[in-house]
Amino acid sequence: MDTAYMTSNGRVAVPIRLRRKYGITPGVKICFIESDGEILFRPITPHYIRSVCGVLKGRTSSTQELLRERAREKRREEAKLRKFAGR
């Protein structure tokens, strides 16, 4: 188990073994996640980003769903115009 101390400025030095293992280099963004009374430390590295790509992917693409909704709106508007023009 690796340990570190927090400075008076709130800084913590990540042990070199962990920095090397997880690709944490200067400038890498870190996110902190609260979960069940714990704080999870997650480096936002290219490897992490690739690992979460597509996690929220649904059965249909958002673009396709938006195009379908727009088509429905267009049909409703055209029906309203036809109804109004027929008066």
C-alpha positions in Angstrom: 0.0 0.0 0.0 1.4 3.4 -1.0 0.8 6.4 1.2 1.3 10.2 0.9 0.8 13.2 3.1 -1.2 16.3 2.2 0.5 19.6 2.3 -0.9 22.7 3.9 -1.9 23.9 0.4 -4.0 20.7 -0.1 -1.5 19.0 -2.4 -0.7 15.3 -2.4 2.2 13.7 -4.2 1.2 10.6 -6.0 3.8 7.9 -5.5 6.1 7.3 -8.5 5.1 3.6 -8.8 1.5 4.6 -9.3 2.3 7.5 -11.6 4.3 5.2 -13.9 1.7 2.4 -13.7 -1.3 4.6 -14.6 0.5 7.1 -17.0 0.1 10.1 -14.7 2.4 12.7 -16.1 2.6 16.5 -15.5 -0.5 18.2 -16.8 -2.7 15.1 -16.6 -6.1 16.1 -15.3 -7.4 14.2 -12.3 -11.0 13.8 -11.2 -12.2 13.0 -7.7 -15.3 10.9 -7.3 -17.2 10.5 -4.0 -18.6 7.1 -3.6 -20.0 5.5 -0.4 -17.9 7.6 1.9 -14.7 7.2 -0.1 -12.9 9.4 -2.5 -11.8 7.8 -5.8 -8.9 9.4 -7.6 -9.1 8.9 -11.4 -6.5 10.3 -13.8 -8.0 11.4 -17.1 -5.5 9.8 -19.5 -5.9 8.9 -23.2 -6.1 5.2 -22.0 -9.0 6.1 -19.6 -10.8 8.1 -22.3 -10.5 5.1 -24.8 -11.8 2.8 -22.1 -15.0 4.7 -21.6 -15.8 5.5 -25.2 -19.2 4.0 -26.1 -20.2 3.3 -22.5 -23.3 5.3 -22.8 -24.0 4.2 -26.4 -27.7 3.3 -26.9 -29.4 1.2 -29.5 -30.0 4.2 -31.8 -27.8 7.1 -32.6 -28.7 10.4 -31.1 -28.5 12.0 -34.5 -30.9 9.5 -36.0 -33.3 10.0 -33.1 -33.1 13.8 -33.6 -33.8 13.4 -37.3 -36.8 11.3 -36.6 -38.2 13.8 -34.1 -37.7 16.6 -36.6 -39.5 14.7 -39.3 -42.5 14.1 -36.9 -42.5 17.8 -36.1 -42.5 18.7 -39.8 -45.4 16.4 -40.5 -47.4 17.9 -37.6 -46.7 21.5 -38.8 -47.6 20.6 -42.4 -50.9 19.0 -41.2 -51.7 22.2 -39.2 -51.0 24.3 -42.3 -53.3 22.1 -44.5 -56.0 22.2 -41.9 -55.7 26.0 -41.7 -55.6 26.5 -45.5 -58.8 24.3 -45.9 -60.9 26.8 -43.8 
